[in-house]
Amino acid sequence: MEALLALEDGRVFRGTGHGGIAKTKAGAGEVVFNTSMTGYQEICTDPSYAGQIVCLTAPQIGNYGTTAEDDEANHPFVEGLIVREFSSITSNWRSQQDCQDYLDRFGIPVLAGIDTRALVRHLRSQGVLRGVIAPAAGASIDALVARARAIPPMTGTDLAQVVSTKSPYDGPPPSSLEIAPLVVAFDYGMKRNITRQLAGHGCRVRVVPAKTSAADVLALHPDGVFLSNGPGDPEPCTYAVETIRGLMGRVPIFGICLGHQLIGLALGGKTYKLKFGHHGGNHPVRYEPTGRIEITAHNHNFAVDPDSLRASDVDLTHFDLNDGTLEGLRHRSLPLFSVQYHPEAAPGPHDSQYLFHDFVTLMTDRPTDR
């Protein structure tokens, strides 16, 4: 089936439609690009991609199929997928379903056969653009461009409470019962691997909805609080900022991605939208205390303005070497730290597992004010 991508600036890319394109009239959202070489299933099921169409820069997608074990959520959250070549052959012993059938099952449209390099170059030049994937037959380009322009912008949009769990639940059992500190994890769009990593470091995990109050969290007598990744703009999440302020100094806090941005706001800082975001598994980040370079996984469109934070309150611990974006901070007096990237993904030779270890150490070595 012939299909196309129409962008809000009038640029059109034509290719072939796959996945669930026959089940949906169009996939609409912000168009971003991801530079990861593998992990297309994890990308599709990452709740942080809610409201977005993802262009993958790896040349062939779908070649190793899909398996339920690799889902980061119960279903994909991307609005659509754009690839250079969509493989019709699955070659991997772990595969339970080919990518075509998997995305068709959830109605996720795929546009293949376009020059993804040209699209990425366009996005890097113009910045993130809203777009629509649709079958080409009978399509009106003007109507599709108008629909793209009508998509609500990500700035000012709170998606965290939309993708968050509706009720609390327990994570997987801890790997060890010797310490087993209790972590209350806020689900702003949390990936499953985060709860697995916390459990793997010996933690009991209680996952709670995004709008859970500080009083309700403290009533659980946690040893620590985790603030997860998630989609959308952090600034409208005023309920989360209020809750974090109510927890600061009462219990150790560790945040990643959206959780990092919310901590920045809770500390009185500001956030801003990046031109085309950070999406991929190969972003170099320098850890300032040691000068070590970490290869990290990113998925965010917003960042914390380092100049808006009080130097007397926080140390700026991590910086992106591509564009200087602030990637981590640690409070000087409170048990609180965060990173912008996804440490549970650990794609590089210098993984980020030390952050989970630091969190456990912070919980177990320091008395908690309950």
N, C-alpha and C positions, 0 to 999 in steps of 0.2 A: 504494500500500500504506500503510495506517495504521501509524504507528510512534510510539514514545514514548521519553522520557528519564526514568529513575527515579534520583533522587539519594539519597544515604545518609541524609539527614534526612527522607525521606518525600515530598518535593516531586516532583510529576510534571508533565511538559510533554508535550502530545500534538501530533502533526503528521503529516507524510507521510514515508515512507521512500524513499530514492534511493540512488545509488551501489551499493555492494556489499552492501546490507542483506539481499538475498535469498540471498547466499552465506554469510552468517555468522549464527550464532544471536544474537550480541550483540557490541557494541563496548563495552569496559569500560576505565575509567581515571579519572584526575583530570580534572575539567572546569574549563577555563580559558577566558578570553575574549581575543581579539586585536582591536585597534582599527584595524588597517591597512585602508586603502581599496582597495588592490590587492595582488596577490601571493599569491593563494590557493594556487597550485601550489607556489610556493617555501615557503609555510608548511607545506603538507602533507608536503613532502619534506625538511623540516629535521629532522635526527636529534635535535635538542634537544627535540622534541615526543614522543619515545618515551614511552609510558605515559600519554598525555594525550588527552582529547577536547577539541577546540578549537571554541569558539563564535565565529564571525566577526560583528562588529558592522556591517560594511558591508551595506546592505539587499539587494543582489543579488549572487549568486555564480555563477560558471560562464559568464558572458555572453561572455567572450573566449576560451573554450576552453582547451586545453593544448597545449604543444609541448615536445618532448624537450630543447630548448635551455634551458628554464627549470627543469628538475629540479635540485635541490640534492643529490640522492642517487639511487641506482638505483631506489628505490621509496619510496612514502609511509611515514612513521613515525607519523603520528597514529593513534590508536585509533578515531577517529570525527570527524565534522564536523557542526556545527550551524549552520544558516543561516536567515535570514528567508525569502528567496525563492531557489530553486534554478532557474536559468535553463535552459529546454529549447532555447534558441536560442543558437547560437554565431556571433558576428559579429566576426571579426578575421582579417586576411590571414595571420597567422602560425600560426593554429590548425591542428594536425594531428589532434586528436581532441577530441570534446566532453568536458566534465568528468564527465558521467554515465558514459560508457563508460570513461573513464580510471580513475575510482575504483572502478567495477564490476570492472575488470580486476584490481585489487589487493585486492578484497574489503573496501574501506573503507566502512562504513555512513555514510549521511548522513541527518540529521533536518532537515526543512525545514517551513516554515509555522508556526513557533512565534513567540511574542513574545520575540525575542532581547533586547529592552530589559529585560523583566521578569526573564529569566534572569540577565543581567549585573548588574542591581540586586541580585538575590538573592545572587550570588556576592560582590559588593562588600560586602554586609552580613554575610554568614555566613562569608566566606572560601572558599578552594578546597574543593570537595566532590568526593567520588568519585561516579561515576555510571555508568549502563548505558544504551546505546541498543539497542532491540530492536523487532521487529515487534509490533504490538499484539495481533494475533490469537492467542488462546490464552494470552496472557501473564498471569502472576500478579504483581500489583504487589508483594505482600509478598515474593515470591521474588526479584524483581528488586532491591528495596531491600536485602534480605539479601545478595544478591550484591555490590551496591555497597559495603556495609559490610565485605565480606570481601576487597576489593581491598587489597593491601599498600600502606601509606602511602608517599608519596615520601620522607619523612624517613627516613634510614637506608638508603636503597636506592642501590646503585651501579649505574647504567645505562651509564656511560661505556665500560666494557670490553665490554658487551653489544653496543653499536652500533659500536664501533671496527672499523677494518679488521683483518683477521686476518694480513695480511702487508704488508711495506713496498712502496711503489710510488712512482714519480716523477710529479710534477705536470707541467703543461704547460710547454713550453719558454719561457725568459725572453724578454722583448721586446727585450733588448739583451744582447750578449755582451761588452760592454766592461768591465763590472764583474762581473756575474753571481755575487754571493755565494751560498753554499750555505746554505739554510735547512732545518733539520730540523723538520718540523711534526708535533706530536703530535695524533693523531686521537682526540679524546674524543667525537666526534659532529660532525666538521667538515663544513661546507658547501662545495660545489664552488667557489663564487665566491671563497672565501678563497684557494685555490691560484691562481685566475685573477688575483686582485689582486696577490699576491706576484710572480707571473710578470710581470705588467704593470709592476711596479716594478723589473724587471731581475733577479729572483732565480731561481736554480735551487731547486727544492723537492723534498725527499725526505720523503714522508709515512710515519710509523711508527705501529705499534699503541700503544694507551694504556699498556700495561704494559712498554714498552721501558725498559731500564735506562739510567742516566746513563753508565755505562761504554760501552755499545753506541752511544750517541749520540756521545760524544766520539771514539770510534773512527772515525767518519765525517768528523772534522775540520770541523765546521760553522762557518760564520761567525756564525750566529745560530740560536736555537731559538724556535719559535712554539708556543704552547699554545692549542688551539682551544676553541670552544664545545662544549657537550654537555649531555645530560639528567641528571636525578637530583640527589641530594644530594652535595656535594663531600666531606663529612667521611669517608664510608667509603672514599674513594679514597686510602688511605694510601700505596699504592705510588707514586702520582703525586706526592704531597707529598715522599716520600723522594727520588724522582728529581730533582725541582726543586731540592731542597736540595743535591743532588750536582752540579748544574749552575750554581748561583748563584755568580757571580764568575769562572766559567770561560769563559763565553760569554754574549753579549747575549741577553736573553730578553724576548719580547713575548707577553702573554696577553690573551685576550678571553673574556668570559662565564664559563664554567666554569673556563677557564684563569686568569682574574682571581681567582676564588674560591680556587683551589688555590694561587696565589701568596700570597694572604692567609694561608692556613693554613701555608704553608711559612715565612712570616715570623713565625710564632708567634701569629697572630691567630685570630679565631673567625668562624664564619658562622652565619646564622640564616635561617629560612624566612619569606618575606614572606606577608602575609595572603592576597593573591590574585595575587601576582606582577606582573611587568611584561611585557606582550606587545603589541607594536604598532610602528608606524613613525613615531610622532609624539611621542616623549617628549623634553621640553626638558631639556637638561643644560648646566650652567654649567662652562666651563673656567676654573678658578680663576686661573691665571697671567695671563690677559688679560681675564677677565670676559665673554668671548664666549659667547653661547647657541647651542648646537648642537641641531638637531632630529634625533633619533637613533632607530635601530631596536633594540628590546629583545625578548628572549625568555629570561627567567630567573625562577625561583621562589625562589632563595636569594640572599643578599647578604653582603658582608663587613662586620662590625661595626667602624666606624672607631675606636671607643674601645679596641678590643683591640689596635691596632697601636701600636708604639713611635714616638712623634713624632720621636725622634732618628734613626730609620732611614728613614722614608718621608715624602714629601710627599703629601698628599691632593689630587689634581689635578682631579677631576670630581665634581659632585654633581647628583643628580636634583632638578629644581625642583618636582616634584609632591609628593614625600614626603621629600626630604632624604637619600635613599639614596646611599651612597658609590658612585660610578661610575668612579673611576679613581685610580691611585696611581703614584708613581715613587720608586724607591729613591734615597736621597741620595748613596750612594757606589758602588753596584754598577750595572752596565748592565742594568737591569731596570725594566720599566714594564708597566702593564696597564690595560684599561678593561672595564667590565661590559657595555657595549653592543656592537653589531655594526657596526664601522666600515666593513666591506666593503659594507654595504647602502646607506649614504649617502642616506637619503631626503629630507633637508632642503636648504635653500639653502646652509647652511654645512656641507658634507659633512666627513667625517672622514678623508679620504685622507692628511692630513698625518701621521697616526699610522703608516701604512705607510712614508711618506717618512722619518719620524723613526727608524723601525726600521732601514731601509737605511743611513741616515746613521750610526747607532750602530754598525752592523757594519763599515762601510767606513772610518770615521774613527778607530776605536779598535782597537789591537792585540788579538787574541784569544789567550787562554791556552789552548793546545791540549796 
